[in-house]
Every structure is written in C-alpha cells, then in structure tokens.
Amino acid sequence: MIEVVQAFDRSPIATLQSDDAAALERKLSLAQRLFKDRAGWLKPYQRIEILHKLAALVEGRRQDFGRLIAREGGKPLTDALIETDRAIDGIRNAADMLRTWVGREIPMGLTAASINRRAWTAPEPIGVVAAIAAFNHPLNLVVHQIAPAIATGCPIIVKPATATPLNCVELVKLVHEAGMPEGWVQTFLPEDRGLSEAFATDIRIAFLSFIGSAHVGWQLRSKLAPGARCALEHGGVAPLIVDRGVDLDSIIEPIAKGGYYHAGQVCVSVQRIYVHKEIEQAFTEKFAARVETLRVGDPTLPETEVGPLITPKEADRVASWIEEAVTAGARHLGGGRISATTLKPSVLVRPPKDAKVSSLEVFGPLTCIFPFGTLDEAIAEANSLPVAFQSSIFTRDLHTAFYAAEHLDASAVMINDHTAFRTDWMPFAGRHESGYGIGGIPYTMQEMTAEKMFVFKM
C-alpha cells in the first residue's frame, strides 16, 4: 500500500493499492497487445476528440486539481492553479498538433536509378511508452507524457512519483471518461524500486520518458532494451547574470520568483546569481529584503508564496548544505525553519565555489550571490559545471545581451527574465549531465514517433 500525505504537515490524504510484479506484467502485456493490433489503432480524429474532452474535464475540475497539487506536492495554491491551467492548455496543444502532423516528401529522380519514383514519409507511433514523472509538477509533468502519447497513438504506462501519485491517478480516470479505451493509458504504482527499473528497461518498452535525478536517469538509459529511445530530464544549477546599469527595482521581483517558486524545487530554478561588483551591495540589500517578505507556510492558503519541501529528509539536506556553506565563510541572509518540511527562504552571499550550494542542484528555497568584474568572468563561472539547462541575463545593453546569449552554455538563454521561464510548447532540454532528448508537447510527440517511408514506382 502507498500512503499519500500532505507535504506541509504530513497528515494523511489517501491510501493507494500498490502494484507488484504480476500487475506490471499484466499492464505491459496489455499495452503491447494493443500496439501490435494495428487494425485497432485509434484514428487521428478519435484522438483529437478524446484530447478535447479530456481538456474540458480537467478544466471542470480546475479547483480540485489545484488543491490536490497544493496538498500532495506542497506547491502554493496560486501556482498550483497556474499549473492546472498549463496542463489544460498542454492537452489542447497536443490535439492541435495533429492538424499539421505530417511526413515529408523525399526527392526522387536525382539519379538515373531513382527515376519514375515518388517517395514520402509518414509518422507512426513508436510503440509502448514507459513514463516516470517527478513530484514537483504532479499534474503538468504527466500531461507532458500522457497527452503526446494519446496524440501519437502510443500505449503509455505512467509511474508518478511515489510522494505525489494522486494527480496522475485522477487524470487517468478522466482520460477514460473522455473516451480512451482501456489499456492505452495505464498507471503503475510500485513500492519496490527494483520494479521501477524492470518497468523502464523491459524489452517491450520502445520509449522511456524519465523526469527525475540524473543518477537514476543515466543509469536507466544504460540498461534500456536494444532499440529503445529515451528522453531524460534532469536538473541544473541555473546561473543568472545581473549586469551593471540595470534598474534594480524592476528585476528583484522576477529573480525572487525564479529562485523561490515552489520553494526552489524546479529543475531550472534560479540558484547562482552573478552580480557585477559595482552593484553587488545594492542588489544584495534589495534582493534580501524582498526574500525576507515572501509569505511562507501552508500551501493551501491563497496568500502563501513559498510552501514546504516534499519531505523532512529534503528539508534536512538543504539545511545541512546551507550550514556547510556558512561554516566555510558564506554570509547567510534570511533562513530559518518553520516545520519539519518548511524552510524560510535563504540567500547566501559569496559561498565557496566548491560548496555543495555552489556546485550541486539545491532544489530548495536558496539562492547564492557571487560578484564578477567582467562579463567573460561571469560567463566562465556560469559555464563551469557539468550541468547546463536554462540560464539568463538582465541587462540594458544589446551587445551584452547577444554576447551572453551566444556564449552561455545552455539549452535556452532568457534575456531580462529569470531562468525558470517556460511555456509548454517550447523545446525544453538539458545539456551534458542535465538531460537527453527534448521535452515540450510538440517535441515529445516527435520523440514518440518513427518515420515510415513509402516509395512508389510508376
């Protein structure tokens, strides 16, 4: 049995029946059988209808999903409702993509041997999808896996995070209510971690969508069945550069949002802030003052801006990393503990470069401030780690903006915005240790399809 508790106060929400090895075998066998029966594949118009109905059903339960996100995941209710809105839009985005989901013509007649032929491709579903989601966006992350699978016609089995399975379970119920036949979208709720690996690496899995830690993701990739594709979304230690000459009053709010949204439990959350040394003191004072006023507490209350971490163990880890940096010489602004899972937002000024808070993903309510003298120095520090995801720079100088955009090692560079900006139709991917493959609704649909070519001899 899986006990689901509230992230904030650890009070019980629900108990779910867990899946054993026999249940996994039944689910995999059913999914494979459905995929092998090409005559039973749903037509595009049927998939569009299901996705439109699903979006409407989720929209009708917007408040319920928002509250459930806040309870099991700890995301403040205001942000949880935004997550729900994004999930609804993502489902519609997958349906919209099918109107232009086509192959391409391959030119013939370019050589004597290829005359009197026409060739083209068409996208086909790749096969059974195994999806493993993280806790921090318990509805929208599974939408990013389920909606593309429905759109492309892939049977999918989703394993939500053990701490936050309820949004996934409720969403899959609505998938069936929207008209999806049984077996095409299934959940997998194991207690045994070994079963998760057996699930992801089973020979019947054609595509693995993994959102979680780099250690686990890369390990799973090394064990995939021959021919299986994967997309891995890990985390980063997102850098943000503050150039001199910026209007400090206008940038404090977006940086605070990017650093402390969902208590920093976001894979592209602002973590390393590089500030020009001429404005370091002024920025630090203004930024710390805003961080101090962030409203921390029960995520189900509409006024809360920063909620808890997902477990007491995670709160203990973040607190220990902060203590380590302070012992090594960092200046600590803010901070403190409210409950077993809830930490007040912290700012560390000039922590050592080799401290955990400077070199590893904190995934907690903490940002670190470092001074720099030249833009090249800031970029070199930003690029110094083996992780690379999204980064950003605040500047009024056009040359500086373009120079940073071209030289920062990142999959996306935000100009005058925080590192955590994302829309669900844009490509979203980590580089190096931060990930493999591309996320985002349209890009995941590409990952879940294979091109078949037809050659017609006249």
Buried (B, 14 or more C-beta within 10 A) or exposed (E): EBEBBBBBEEEEBBEBEBBEEEBBEEBBEBBBBBBEEEEEBBEBEBBBBBBBBBBBBBBEBBEEBBBBBBBBBBBBBBBBBBBBBBBBBBBBBBBBBBEEBEBEEBEBEEEEEBEEBBBBBEBBBBBBBBBBBBBBBBBBBBBBBBBBBBBBBBBBBBBBBBBBBBBBBBBBEBBBEBBBEEBBBBBBBBEEEEBBBBBBBBEBBBBBBBBBBBEBBBEBBEEBEEEBBBBBBBBBBBBBBBBBEBEBEEBBEBBBBBBBBBBBBBBBBBBBBBBBEEBBEEBBEBBBEBBEEBEBBBBBBEEBBBBBBBBBEBBBBBBEBBEBBBEBEBBBBBBEEBBBBBBBBBBBBBBBEEBBBBBBBBBBBBBBBBBBEEBEBBBEBBBBBEBBBBBBBBBEBEEBBEBBBEBBBBBBBBBBBBBBBBEBBBEBBBBBBBBBBBBBBBBBBBBBBBEEEEEEEE
